[in-house]
Amino acid sequence: MWRSQCMATDKVPPPLGSIENPIKFKDQDFRTLLEECLKSGELFSDPTFPAEQKSIGLPGQDPKDPDKDMKWQRPKEISANAVFVEGTTGTTDICQGQLGNCWLLAALSCLTMHPKLFAKVVPPGQNMSKPYAGIYHFRFWQYGEWVEVVVDDRLPVREGRLLFSYSRTRNEFWSALVEKAYAKLIGSYGSLKGGNISEGMEDFTGGIAYSVDIASRTPRVLWRSLTVALSRGSLLSCFIQVYAYQDIGKVTGDGLIKGHAYAITDTDKVTNASDDILLLKLRNPWGFVEYSGPWSDKGKEWDSIEKAEKERIELKKREDGEFWINAEDFCRLFDIVELCSVRPDSLDETKTPVSPSAPVPQTTWTISEHEGLWVTGSSAGGSRKYNRTFWKNPQFQLVLKEEDLKEEEDDEDDDEGENDEDGEVETTAMTEKQKKRAKQCTVLVELLQKDCRQSNKVNFRYIAFHIYKVPAKLQDVCLTRNFFMKNRPVGRSGKYKAQRGVWRKLHLDPGNYIIVASTYRPNQPGEFFIRIFSKTGNTLGTQDFTCSSGYLPVMATPVSPEDQRRVKRTFEEDAGPDEKLNAKELMKLLNSVLEKDYHLPLETCRQLIFAENTKGQSRLSHTQAESLLSSVRNLQSLFFQFDEDSSGTMSPYELSAALEAAGMQCDGKVVQLLTERFASGELHMPFNSFVSCFTRLRKLFALYDSETSEAVKGRGINAWLLQFLTL
């Protein structure tokens, strides 16, 4: 189902999934549950995320010390002075507990710097004073929709202290409850262990997360870019890259932690001996272990700075995880900056405001979104390296009808040549692109894979997308292997990456395009979400591209004289008084010409008989038997021809090609259902199942052709096949 919307809101009832009308996770309505609890006088206990070990998803006991068993307690049981928020929310409200989820808490630290965004995730008006019912609600973005998650306030505790996220004041509990709500959304606390901060940033904002290689910018240029990004409401973080697992968590001589996510919460500059010192403020989600180099809390450089200047930038010399670092040292010590932009405009560094507080020029964007599936053996075709199956991947039609409105030049070159999975490099000269860009359409495409945090593991597939320009004569036509063998992509996300999302901003000529979303290797099942941003001035039409099914019977091979004699002999020896063959007698006839490993069982022979025009009788005439024998021989030849790996079975890809050779063009969903139905859900189909599959399809195509109902014809052949293949 498509969802298209404009970034600007109209005065209409809020659609389901919007921030004003979020999806109710687990069908739990906060207001209804709150009123029930207040009426009954009982505190809320969430049955969908119980206070049990399965909600933790991690070992719950220390075998060396059973007295350290974990308990679940409510805030008032942990601290008599428990409050939801103490004073105002801030970065130091969040400290990491005994869970490796610094990526999530760093994102949450960034969020506290943006009150409007924070209020989307943490609805205002929640507290722990009367009327108190032990129930809270939070909102998270999930693949195009906002979802409201309700939780009770029972939190995991060990030795009287919160096991996971906690506030520095120890009396404040909003951050621990946000963490619990997110753990419920994902599956368990254990599912939060290890991750990329971009995930948290996107789920807190609905924005677009991306990475910047710090080495690609000079300190001054990077500082300027981050200052602009913060002024536009972007969330920022950074980390030191590690290349060996054992290095994760190691503390450097400067007090920085390798492989650990830090939030970037502010930028500023101070004057020192007439020189401008460019500074960045960072925060360690642990709430302790700070940078100890120049311009840190303990740095002597602050001694020469006037008191008023230190007060202006709120310098606090205490161990709270927050510290300043100058731009030069930041670029020397850190490797990657991750940003999350709430709007695509935030990715345009050219439109820089005069100062961080100045208004930012903005463009209106149109969004189109879709959910899709990679299905093993059907629509999980793998990368272009696997050219036999790549074309089976989900295809989306992108129509760009108008070039961008004239505005300031965008110098970002996100679509510049990057090595593809098979070593391709774009060769178009930069000067040519700059000349063409004025007459092009700007689009931003993002592909996100779903549900990769399951069973307390992170299991990201390597994903990417490719964009192909489609000539007018192939518009609205299912693109086959032949098209992809002859055409190269005009845009792509870059190398396949094992992360939740990949994106790319592109400048394309007006025209028709196909977006192909894929995993690197074939047969890697999963769900995905794709969204496309287009500047106003473009008319964007995007749709799931479904191939229509059809059947053009291939001319039957005449029955050979040898088979005519074989059928005659069978009828003379085995036919009954009515001179017809039953299923057992047909099985004997067919198996006499088939190789032993390809013999047909009795049930398949029954299906063959009932697919013929026998007027309800389970017996075949002489002519029908001859025709079936010839047909089964042809099917065996097709099976041998398309069983390319000689496995004695047929994969869904081979099945699709074999059916096409037999005159049957089948949509990917139809092939998927055929595999589920006739191969019992297995990846490979034996010969007898292939015969049953072909027989059933041929009968359904014939019935559809004879159908006179306009309503049936209006729904199309695909709907007909999908309906009756399940019976």
ZAMARGU-4260 file (C-alpha; in steps of 0.2 Angstrom, whole numbers, plus 5000, padded with zeros to 4 digits):
<rodrens>
0) 5000/5000/5000 | 5007/5017/4995 | 5008/5032/5006 | 5012/5048/4998 | 5012/5065/5007
5) 5019/5082/5006 | 5031/5089/5019 | 5019/5103/5022 | 5003/5098/5033 | 4985/5102/5027
10) 4970/5105/5039 | 4963/5088/5037 | 4961/5074/5049 | 4978/5066/5054 | 4981/5050/5044
15) 4984/5034/5054 | 5003/5033/5057 | 5006/5051/5058 | 5014/5059/5074 | 4996/5065/5078
20) 4988/5048/5076 | 5001/5035/5078 | 4999/5016/5076 | 4995/5008/5093 | 5009/4995/5096
25) 5001/4978/5101 | 4984/4987/5099 | 4987/4995/5116 | 4978/5012/5118 | 4987/5023/5132
30) 4971/5033/5136 | 4960/5018/5138 | 4973/5009/5148 | 4976/5024/5159 | 4958/5027/5163
35) 4955/5008/5167 | 4970/5008/5179 | 4964/5024/5188 | 4946/5018/5189 | 4952/5001/5197
40) 4965/5008/5208 | 4978/4996/5201 | 4995/5000/5194 | 4997/4995/5176 | 5006/4978/5173
45) 5010/4976/5154 | 5005/4958/5149 | 5014/4961/5132 | 5031/4965/5139 | 5030/4956/5156
50) 5043/4958/5170 | 5051/4942/5166 | 5068/4935/5159 | 5061/4934/5141 | 5059/4953/5141
55) 5077/4955/5146 | 5084/4943/5133 | 5101/4942/5142 | 5107/4930/5156 | 5098/4936/5172
60) 5109/4928/5186 | 5127/4929/5191 | 5131/4911/5195 | 5145/4916/5207 | 5133/4926/5217
65) 5115/4921/5217 | 5111/4936/5229 | 5114/4947/5214 | 5098/4941/5206 | 5089/4954/5195
70) 5072/4961/5201 | 5059/4972/5194 | 5054/4987/5203 | 5044/5003/5200 | 5053/5020/5202
75) 5045/5024/5219 | 5052/5007/5225 | 5069/5012/5219 | 5069/5030/5225 | 5057/5038/5237
80) 5060/5055/5227 | 5057/5047/5210 | 5051/5059/5197 | 5048/5057/5178 | 5058/5073/5174
85) 5069/5082/5186 | 5069/5101/5181 | 5073/5100/5162 | 5078/5087/5151 | 5097/5087/5146
90) 5111/5077/5139 | 5117/5072/5157 | 5100/5064/5161 | 5106/5049/5151 | 5119/5037/5158
95) 5123/5019/5151 | 5120/5004/5161 | 5125/4986/5159 | 5120/4985/5141 | 5130/4988/5125
100) 5118/5001/5118 | 5128/5017/5118 | 5122/5019/5100 | 5104/5021/5106 | 5108/5032/5121
105) 5120/5044/5111 | 5105/5046/5099 | 5094/5050/5114 | 5107/5063/5120 | 5106/5071/5104
110) 5088/5072/5104 | 5087/5081/5121 | 5095/5096/5112 | 5080/5098/5101 | 5064/5101/5111
115) 5052/5100/5097 | 5059/5083/5091 | 5060/5077/5109 | 5042/5080/5112 | 5037/5069/5097
120) 5046/5054/5106 | 5042/5059/5124 | 5024/5066/5124 | 5023/5080/5137 | 5012/5080/5153
125) 5019/5063/5160 | 5024/5062/5178 | 5025/5052/5193 | 5013/5062/5204 | 4995/5059/5207
130) 4985/5053/5198 | 4998/5040/5196 | 4995/5023/5187 | 5012/5016/5183 | 5009/5018/5164
135) 5018/5029/5151 | 5019/5031/5132 | 5032/5035/5119 | 5032/5037/5100 | 5045/5030/5088
140) 5046/5031/5069 | 5046/5014/5061 | 5047/5013/5042 | 5036/5028/5037 | 5024/5027/5052
145) 5024/5034/5069 | 5021/5020/5082 | 5015/5023/5100 | 5022/5011/5113 | 5014/5009/5130
150) 5024/5002/5145 | 5022/5000/5163 | 5036/5007/5175 | 5043/4991/5182 | 5062/4992/5178
155) 5076/4979/5180 | 5086/4982/5196 | 5101/4973/5203 | 5107/4977/5221 | 5095/4992/5222
160) 5101/5001/5206 | 5094/5001/5188 | 5102/4988/5178 | 5102/4998/5162 | 5100/5016/5157
165) 5099/5028/5172 | 5099/5047/5176 | 5114/5055/5184 | 5103/5062/5198 | 5096/5044/5202
170) 5079/5051/5205 | 5074/5054/5187 | 5067/5040/5176 | 5061/5046/5159 | 5077/5040/5150
175) 5075/5022/5158 | 5057/5022/5152 | 5061/5027/5134 | 5074/5013/5134 | 5061/5001/5140
180) 5048/5006/5127 | 5061/5005/5113 | 5066/4987/5119 | 5048/4982/5119 | 5047/4989/5101
185) 5062/4979/5095 | 5059/4963/5105 | 5069/4964/5121 | 5083/4973/5130 | 5095/4961/5123
190) 5090/4965/5105 | 5098/4983/5109 | 5115/4976/5112 | 5127/4983/5098 | 5121/4994/5084
195) 5123/5009/5074 | 5118/5026/5080 | 5110/5030/5064 | 5096/5018/5068 | 5091/5027/5084
200) 5092/5044/5076 | 5080/5039/5062 | 5068/5030/5074 | 5068/5046/5085 | 5065/5058/5071
205) 5060/5050/5055 | 5074/5058/5047 | 5088/5052/5035 | 5104/5046/5043 | 5121/5046/5034
210) 5140/5045/5038 | 5154/5058/5034 | 5172/5052/5034 | 5181/5065/5045 | 5197/5063/5034
215) 5187/5070/5019 | 5185/5087/5026 | 5197/5100/5034 | 5194/5104/5052 | 5187/5121/5048
220) 5176/5115/5034 | 5170/5101/5045 | 5166/5112/5060 | 5157/5124/5048 | 5146/5109/5041
225) 5142/5103/5058 | 5137/5120/5065 | 5125/5122/5050 | 5118/5104/5053 | 5115/5108/5071
230) 5106/5124/5066 | 5095/5115/5055 | 5089/5103/5069 | 5100/5088/5063 | 5106/5075/5076
235) 5125/5072/5076 | 5137/5059/5083 | 5154/5052/5081 | 5165/5037/5084 | 5183/5031/5083
240) 5183/5016/5070 | 5190/4999/5076 | 5196/4986/5064 | 5198/4972/5077 | 5184/4966/5089
245) 5196/4965/5104 | 5199/4984/5102 | 5181/4989/5105 | 5180/4998/5122 | 5198/5001/5124
250) 5202/5019/5131 | 5215/5029/5122 | 5228/5039/5131 | 5217/5055/5128 | 5203/5047/5138
255) 5192/5042/5122 | 5184/5025/5120 | 5187/5016/5103 | 5171/5010/5094 | 5160/5020/5106
260) 5146/5032/5100 | 5148/5050/5107 | 5134/5063/5104 | 5139/5080/5097 | 5128/5092/5106
265) 5135/5109/5101 | 5148/5119/5092 | 5156/5136/5097 | 5172/5146/5096 | 5182/5156/5109
270) 5196/5169/5106 | 5213/5165/5113 | 5227/5177/5110 | 5217/5184/5095 | 5215/5167/5087
275) 5198/5159/5085 | 5197/5142/5093 | 5184/5131/5085 | 5176/5119/5097 | 5164/5105/5098
280) 5155/5099/5113 | 5153/5080/5114 | 5145/5068/5127 | 5150/5050/5132 | 5133/5041/5136
285) 5142/5032/5150 | 5141/5048/5160 | 5159/5047/5165 | 5176/5044/5156 | 5180/5060/5148
290) 5192/5067/5135 | 5208/5073/5144 | 5217/5082/5130 | 5218/5101/5126 | 5202/5111/5129
295) 5194/5097/5139 | 5187/5100/5157 | 5204/5099/5164 | 5213/5108/5150 | 5225/5122/5155
300) 5220/5131/5139 | 5204/5138/5148 | 5215/5148/5160 | 5218/5161/5147 | 5199/5163/5143
305) 5189/5176/5151 | 5176/5171/5164 | 5161/5178/5155 | 5166/5168/5139 | 5167/5152/5149
310) 5150/5156/5157 | 5143/5159/5140 | 5148/5142/5133 | 5142/5134/5150 | 5159/5126/5154
315) 5157/5114/5168 | 5172/5106/5175 | 5165/5090/5182 | 5165/5071/5178 | 5148/5070/5169
320) 5153/5063/5152 | 5152/5080/5143 | 5167/5089/5137 | 5174/5101/5124 | 5187/5097/5110
325) 5195/5108/5097 | 5191/5105/5079 | 5209/5100/5075 | 5210/5087/5088 | 5193/5081/5084
330) 5198/5078/5066 | 5214/5069/5072 | 5206/5058/5085 | 5189/5053/5077 | 5185/5044/5061
335) 5167/5045/5057 | 5153/5058/5060 | 5135/5052/5059 | 5121/5064/5055 | 5102/5063/5055
340) 5093/5076/5045 | 5075/5078/5048 | 5073/5086/5030 | 5083/5083/5014 | 5087/5102/5014
345) 5099/5098/5028 | 5110/5089/5017 | 5113/5104/5006 | 5128/5113/5014 | 5128/5127/5001
350) 5113/5135/5008 | 5122/5141/5024 | 5114/5154/5035 | 5123/5169/5040 | 5124/5163/5058
355) 5118/5147/5067 | 5103/5157/5073 | 5098/5164/5056 | 5083/5156/5047 | 5087/5142/5035
360) 5081/5142/5017 | 5070/5127/5014 | 5063/5118/4999 | 5046/5108/4999 | 5049/5090/4996
365) 5037/5076/4991 | 5039/5059/4998 | 5033/5042/4991 | 5035/5026/5002 | 5033/5008/5000
370) 5036/4991/5009 | 5043/4976/4999 | 5049/4958/5002 | 5064/4948/4996 | 5057/4930/4995
375) 5069/4915/4994 | 5069/4908/4977 | 5057/4921/4970 | 5061/4939/4973 | 5078/4938/4982
380) 5088/4939/4966 | 5105/4945/4973 | 5117/4958/4966 | 5121/4961/4948 | 5135/4948/4949
385) 5121/4935/4949 | 5114/4940/4932 | 5103/4925/4930 | 5092/4931/4945 | 5096/4949/4948
390) 5081/4954/4937 | 5069/4944/4949 | 5072/4957/4963 | 5058/4969/4967 | 5056/4983/4954
395) 5049/5000/4957 | 5044/5012/4944 | 5050/5030/4946 | 5043/5044/4934 | 5051/5061/4934
400) 5041/5073/4923 | 5047/5090/4927 | 5065/5097/4931 | 5069/5106/4947 | 5063/5124/4950
405) 5077/5136/4948 | 5086/5139/4964 | 5104/5140/4971 | 5116/5127/4964 | 5118/5111/4975
410) 5136/5106/4975 | 5134/5090/4984 | 5139/5075/4973 | 5132/5061/4982 | 5129/5052/4965
415) 5147/5053/4961 | 5156/5037/4955 | 5158/5024/4969 | 5164/5007/4966 | 5150/4995/4964
420) 5149/4977/4969 | 5156/4971/4953 | 5170/4985/4951 | 5160/4997/4940 | 5165/5016/4941
425) 5155/5030/4934 | 5165/5039/4920 | 5155/5054/4917 | 5165/5070/4918 | 5161/5082/4932
430) 5160/5097/4921 | 5147/5088/4910 | 5137/5084/4926 | 5137/5102/4931 | 5131/5108/4914
435) 5117/5095/4914 | 5111/5098/4932 | 5101/5113/4929 | 5089/5103/4918 | 5088/5088/4930
440) 5077/5082/4944 | 5084/5080/4961 | 5078/5064/4970 | 5084/5056/4986 | 5082/5037/4988
445) 5083/5028/5004 | 5082/5009/5006 | 5080/5002/5024 | 5079/4983/5029 | 5067/4978/5042
450) 5067/4967/5058 | 5086/4964/5059 | 5086/4964/5078 | 5078/4947/5082 | 5083/4934/5094
455) 5095/4946/5103 | 5105/4947/5088 | 5109/4960/5075 | 5108/4952/5058 | 5110/4965/5044
460) 5111/4959/5026 | 5122/4968/5013 | 5110/4979/5004 | 5110/4991/4989 | 5099/4998/4976
465) 5101/5002/4957 | 5092/5014/4946 | 5090/5011/4927 | 5083/5023/4914 | 5069/5014/4904
470) 5065/5019/4886 | 5047/5023/4882 | 5044/5007/4872 | 5047/4997/4889 | 5037/5008/4900
475) 5024/4998/4910 | 5033/4982/4904 | 5040/4969/4916 | 5059/4971/4913 | 5067/4954/4911
480) 5085/4947/4912 | 5088/4953/4894 | 5086/4971/4899 | 5098/4971/4913 | 5111/4962/4903
485) 5111/4975/4890 | 5109/4991/4901 | 5119/4999/4915 | 5112/5008/4930 | 5112/5027/4929
490) 5112/5028/4948 | 5115/5017/4963 | 5117/5018/4982 | 5136/5012/4981 | 5144/4997/4988
495) 5133/4984/4996 | 5133/4988/5015 | 5128/4977/5030 | 5118/4991/5039 | 5100/4995/5041
500) 5099/5008/5028 | 5108/5015/5012 | 5103/5031/5003 | 5109/5042/4989 | 5104/5059/4982
505) 5104/5059/4963 | 5101/5071/4949 | 5092/5063/4935 | 5085/5068/4918 | 5066/5069/4917
510) 5060/5052/4911 | 5055/5034/4917 | 5066/5024/4928 | 5066/5008/4938 | 5073/5006/4955
515) 5079/4988/4959 | 5082/4984/4978 | 5093/4969/4982 | 5103/4960/4994 | 5121/4955/4989
520) 5118/4936/4988 | 5103/4928/4981 | 5090/4919/4992 | 5092/4930/5007 | 5074/4933/5013
525) 5068/4949/5022 | 5057/4964/5022 | 5062/4981/5017 | 5056/4999/5016 | 5060/5011/5002
530) 5056/5030/5002 | 5059/5043/4988 | 5060/5062/4991 | 5058/5073/4976 | 5059/5092/4975
535) 5042/5101/4972 | 5042/5105/4953 | 5043/5086/4950 | 5028/5075/4947 | 5033/5059/4955
540) 5025/5043/4952 | 5031/5027/4960 | 5023/5010/4961 | 5027/4992/4964 | 5030/4985/4947
545) 5020/4969/4945 | 5022/4958/4930 | 5006/4952/4922 | 5003/4933/4920 | 4998/4925/4904
550) 4997/4908/4894 | 5001/4906/4876 | 5001/4887/4873 | 5017/4881/4864 | 5012/4870/4849
555) 5011/4852/4856 | 5023/4839/4849 | 5014/4826/4838 | 5013/4809/4847 | 5027/4798/4840
560) 5023/4781/4831 | 5032/4772/4845 | 5021/4780/4859 | 5005/4777/4848 | 5010/4758/4849
565) 5013/4759/4867 | 4997/4767/4871 | 4987/4755/4860 | 4996/4740/4869 | 4992/4748/4886
570) 4973/4749/4882 | 4973/4731/4875 | 4980/4724/4891 | 4974/4736/4905 | 4959/4746/4900
575) 4942/4741/4907 | 4926/4737/4899 | 4923/4755/4895 | 4940/4755/4886 | 4947/4769/4897
580) 4962/4770/4909 | 4961/4774/4927 | 4974/4783/4938 | 4984/4767/4942 | 4984/4761/4924
585) 4989/4779/4918 | 5004/4779/4931 | 5010/4762/4924 | 5010/4770/4906 | 5018/4786/4910
590) 5032/4778/4921 | 5036/4766/4907 | 5044/4780/4897 | 5051/4791/4912 | 5068/4788/4920
595) 5066/4779/4936 | 5071/4794/4947 | 5057/4804/4938 | 5042/4792/4940 | 5026/4800/4944
600) 5016/4795/4960 | 4998/4790/4959 | 4991/4807/4966 | 5000/4816/4952 | 4992/4805/4939
605) 4975/4808/4947 | 4978/4827/4945 | 4982/4824/4927 | 4966/4815/4923 | 4955/4828/4932
610) 4963/4842/4922 | 4957/4834/4906 | 4939/4835/4900 | 4933/4819/4907 | 4915/4825/4912
615) 4918/4821/4930 | 4925/4803/4927 | 4942/4798/4934 | 4946/4789/4918 | 4954/4793/4901
620) 4950/4789/4883 | 4963/4783/4871 | 4966/4800/4863 | 4968/4809/4880 | 4980/4796/4885
625) 4991/4799/4870 | 4990/4818/4872 | 4995/4816/4891 | 5010/4805/4887 | 5016/4817/4874
630) 5014/4831/4886 | 5023/4823/4900 | 5038/4819/4889 | 5038/4837/4884 | 5038/4842/4902
635) 5052/4830/4906 | 5062/4838/4892 | 5059/4856/4899 | 5064/4850/4917 | 5080/4843/4910
640) 5084/4859/4900 | 5081/4871/4915 | 5088/4861/4929 | 5104/4869/4925 | 5113/4862/4940
645) 5107/4844/4937 | 5101/4843/4955 | 5085/4833/4950 | 5075/4847/4957 | 5070/4865/4951
650) 5073/4881/4960 | 5059/4895/4959 | 5071/4904/4946 | 5072/4888/4936 | 5053/4885/4938
655) 5049/4903/4931 | 5060/4901/4916 | 5053/4883/4912 | 5035/4889/4913 | 5040/4904/4902
660) 5047/4891/4889 | 5030/4882/4891 | 5021/4898/4886 | 5016/4903/4904 | 5022/4920/4910
665) 5020/4921/4928 | 5021/4936/4941 | 5034/4934/4955 | 5020/4932/4968 | 5012/4918/4958
670) 5029/4909/4956 | 5031/4911/4975 | 5014/4904/4979 | 5017/4889/4967 | 5033/4885/4976
675) 5024/4886/4993 | 5010/4875/4986 | 5019/4862/4975 | 5036/4861/4984 | 5029/4861/5002
680) 5038/4877/5005 | 5055/4870/5001 | 5067/4879/4990 | 5068/4865/4976 | 5054/4857/4967
685) 5055/4838/4961 | 5049/4833/4944 | 5032/4826/4950 | 5028/4843/4959 | 5033/4852/4943
690) 5020/4841/4933 | 5007/4845/4946 | 5011/4864/4946 | 5010/4865/4927 | 4994/4855/4926
695) 4986/4866/4939 | 4991/4882/4930 | 4985/4876/4913 | 4968/4872/4920 | 4967/4889/4929
700) 4972/4899/4914 | 4959/4889/4904 | 4945/4893/4917 | 4950/4911/4917 | 4949/4912/4898
705) 4931/4905/4899 | 4925/4917/4913 | 4912/4930/4907 | 4911/4940/4923 | 4917/4958/4920
710) 4921/4959/4939 | 4932/4944/4938 | 4941/4950/4922 | 4943/4968/4930 | 4953/4960/4944
715) 4965/4953/4932 | 4973/4936/4929 | 4985/4938/4944 | 4971/4940/4957 | 4963/4925/4949
720) 4978/4914/4950 | 4982/4919/4968 | 4965/4916/4974 | 4963/4898/4967 | 4981/4892/4969
725) 4977/4892/4988 | 4963/4880/4986
</rodrens>
